[in-house]
Every structure is written in C-alpha cells, then in structure tokens.
Amino acid sequence: MREDTVQEQGLDLEPPVRMEEEKEVMEEREVDERVVEIEHPLPCLSESDTQRIIKGRDLFGYVGIEAVLDQMRRKTMKAGFEFNIMVVGQSGLGKSTLVNTLFKSKVSRKSCTPNYEEKISKTVHLQSVSHIIEEKGVKMKLTVIDTPGFGDQINNENCWEPIVQYVNEQYEKYLKEELNVNRKKRIPDTRVHCCVYFLPATGHWLRPIDVEFMRRLGKIVSIVPVIAKADTLTLDERLEFKQRIRQDLQANGIRVYPQKEYDEDAEDRILNDKIRENIPFAVVGTDKEHQVNGNKVLGRKTKWGIIEVENVAHCEFAHLRDLLIRSHLQDLKDVAHNIHYETYRVKRLNESNANGVALSPLTLENGTLEKSDTESHL
C-alpha cells in the first residue's frame, strides 16, 4: 500500500518538475534574446528627430513670434535693397525700351543721357547707370548695365570676354570687402543678379554667338533669354521658334534661370516648371500709352491695331516682369550670392591657400579666369 502510494505520489509530482525545467529553459532563452538585442542596439535618434513641433493650439497663450516678419519688413524698408540687371544683345533689339517698360520709368542709359547719339562701338564697352526707385515706401537701388558693341561687328570672336571679366570683377570687389579686417557694416553689392539676353526674332535657330555667350555666362550669372520684338513673328512662328531655342539650349548644355536643381520644394518646382515652359519669353517693349476700350494701356500701334504689352494674349512681357520683379527678384539675388558668388569665392580662396599668398589679381583668358603671371611665379 505504501509503495503504491509513493508511486502514485511520484507520478503526481513528475509533471510539476518538468514544467519547472521548461520554465527555466524559456527564461534562459529570453535572457539570450535580450543579450542579442543589446549587442545590436537601434541607431540613436538625431537631434532633429527629437525636436518637437509646438503649434499655436499647444501654446499657453500669444507669444508674438509672428512679429519678427514685421520687424524684418520695417528694417528692409528703411535700408532698401539693391538689384543689378544686365542687358545683352546687339544694337536695335530694343534693350533700353524694354528696361524702361519693365520699371515704367526712364531708367536705361540711353533715356537718361542728354543728347544721346546712337553709335556702333568698335569694341564692347560696359556702361552702368543707377537709380533709386521708390514705390509705396519701398526703396530699391536699380543698376542697369548695358553692353554697347556686343554682336555688332563683322568678327565677333571673343566679344563676350569683357562681359565675363566685368561679372568676375564685381565678385572680386565683394570678396575683398568681405576679407577686410574692418569691413563695412553693409557691403555695397555691385554683383550682377540677372542677365537678360536678347535674341533676334529670326525664326530659325540660335546663332553661334548666342550659344557661346550663354554657355559661358550661364556658369557665372543667372541668364534669362528673351525673343526681342516678338511682334514681327506670327503666333505659329513664335511657338516654333521657342521650341527650336529650347532644343538648342538642351543640346548645348546651356543653363538658364531658373535651374531645376535650385528648386527648394514641390511648390517652387510647380511654379518654376511653368516658367521653364515659357522660356524664352517672346516680348514687346514700349513706353507709349494708348486708349483701348476707355483704358490707357502700354502698347505699339500698327495698321492692324494695338499690340498691348501687358496682355498675355499679345506677348509674354507680363511673364518676364513677374519673374524678374514680382516673384523671383529675391531668389535671383539669393542664387547670385549663394551659388555663383560662392563658387567664385571658394575657387579664389583655394588658389590663395595653395600658393600661400594673399589674393592677387586674375587675368582673363578665353572667357575663363586664369592665374596672373606674377601669381604663377610665386
């Protein structure tokens, strides 16, 4: 009886012992898994991942952060700002007229020069004229750089060199001001923010001089090509000519503003894609007003009617004006400073550090910057 009882008790105790053993094995496995997890930890969160966005509904009350915009606006209105635009093209394409139409004032060199006489220059001479334009309390120092003599000769070889040299000289001036120990609180900005290049309305393809100029200048300044005096083309001719120019630009690797790689977000991309579809802008310029349906409009009067400059059904001047002034003026300045000037600055400082000397003058050879003879011997 006693043995049977013990056997029965042994049979009753055996399952709990096995359960205990299995539990210990499971715990050991869990410990091993935890050890494995510790050996391969998750990557640490970066500082930006741990930042919390606190929006208006999460604030206890009004803080006043939005007032920063008003502060910036007041400061900008007091100081004003600068915009430097270069116009390039052969004589007779209406460069001065278009600039006057853009800013609705006599701002071109031809318009503000008394007793001006049109002469074809034997060489390319760059001339600039500056004005202070004020509108609704906002002041802007506008500088228009003209390039008389460009493309007017029988032999136009290397006619772009003075223009390339001028653009780089302005970068050099700004760089030297930046490197001064006691530099000015506000460095005068004479850098070219935009170059409007005028194409003759031939209806064919880009000329070799057009390709070479835009290919070289597109690396150092923002170029906006326009078809001058577009009213000499029919609508079908204009459309076909624009398509041919876009093909030429792409085939020759010419970069015109706005470049796709500078789009900051999807909103910018959508806006800039519309602009890129219209490049080059077919424009008409005039400073004369005419009556149309009881309203005064800027336009050119012909036998067949009045070509309204600001009517998008007649020409694309409004698109050009919006790009240069109303939507992308600040972006043009940002690209000039952050892209083109920065590229020039890095190159010059690297050359200076490599030679172990201070910045020295550079000479221009074949439209590119090269080290001067004095620098090469150091």
Buried (B, 14 or more C-beta within 10 A) or exposed (E): EEEEEEEEEEEEEEEEEEEEEEEEEEEEEEEEEEEEEEEEEEEEEEEEEEEEEEEEEEEEEEEEEEEEEEEEEEEEEEEEBBBBBBBBBBBEBBBBBBBBBBBEBEBBBBBBEEEEEEEEBEEBEBEBBEBEBEEEEEBBBBBBBBBBBBBBBEEBEEBBBBBBBBBBBBBBBBBEEEBEEEEEEEBEBBBBBBBBBBBBBEBEEBBEBBBBBBBBBBBBBBBBBBBBBBBBBEEEBBEBBBEBBBEBBEEBEBBBBBBEEBBEEEEBBEBBEEBBEBBBBBBBBBBEEBEEEEEEBBBBEEEEEBBBBBBEEBBBBBBBBEBBBEBBBEBBBBBBBEBBBEEBBEEBEEBBEEBEEEBBEBEBEEBEBEBEEEBEEE
